[in-house]
């Protein structure tokens, strides 16, 4: 069984950020954890040196992976340590770097958890794939990854050089931190480690040629969300909300965040919009109804559609068989495909490049 000392010994051959001092003695090792043969290491650097520190990160990852007893290794660069005093202001740099081979990247977001964002994300991605697009899904929710369960995937990604190969299900490519850790394992990581891991899951993956990469964003409007919005060339965002007032308050925050970082809002989806009793056919608006449509009209963003609260959607999600994939001609799959078609049309016509005017009172 590999130990912390085994890892540190292996890292003696890797020069630290100064190019001379062995990494363990450099003071740059910000975090090290080992679980069931999987090693997670973070290296603290000046964020302005991230590009030139990449060879050091790759060398450290290679050294750890060569240890006996190591099943997998993930080495992240982080700015967890205090940076040196700021230099005089320089000209603004480009906010994001495109990912070769990926035509569009869209975020599926919510202001809070529990509104069915991940289930909506997966079914929308499958809806885009059913319309002829080559699609990938990135699960960016490090603390609560849902993609392995939603797609019924249990395998571990294989390495191809310095890149990981995404897994595939139902014709879409997928990557999640959940593929690298056990379902019950808690991710006790600080913010900088989370953000570094998200960047690696995005950029250190052999996605190949994709028409669209759909990113399942973490709930909320914190560091991870801002990092993605500011460092990834997002073509737009889809905001998921239930119709109740409490959820809509958080949805407004999500819209405001994307507006502030100049990411176009492709539209709002009202999830759990209504419930039809399977026995009597009676309709119940459990979480109210129409609130998301009203907010879309209020803030001048498209309303993409209503997804009902239905047991079959939940059952298919829990069993790793999304409704769009296993019941493509069903009523619920048609709802998701219609939403996907609207998103695809906007992206193809380039409308997503112009941010809407959103006013938050």
WOPE-V546640 format. One record per run of one state. SS is the DSSP state (A for helix, B for strand, O for the rest). FROM is the first residue (numbers start at 1). LEN is the number of residues. If there is no record, write none. Layout:
SS	FROM	LEN
SS	FROM	LEN
This chain:
O	1	3
A	4	10
O	14	1
B	15	1
O	16	6
B	22	1
A	23	3
O	26	3
B	29	7
O	36	2
B	38	7
O	45	2
A	47	19
O	66	6
B	72	7
O	79	23
B	102	8
O	110	7
A	117	14
O	131	4
B	135	5
O	140	7
A	147	5
O	152	7
B	159	2
O	161	2
B	163	2
O	165	2
B	167	3
O	170	2
B	172	5
A	177	3
O	180	11
A	191	13
O	204	1
B	205	1
O	206	4
B	210	7
O	217	6
A	223	9
O	232	4
B	236	6
O	242	3
A	245	16
O	261	4
B	265	6
O	271	4
B	275	2
O	277	6
B	283	2
O	285	6
A	291	9
O	300	3
B	303	4
O	307	4
A	311	8
O	319	4
A	323	4
O	327	4
A	331	18
O	349	2
A	351	3
O	354	8
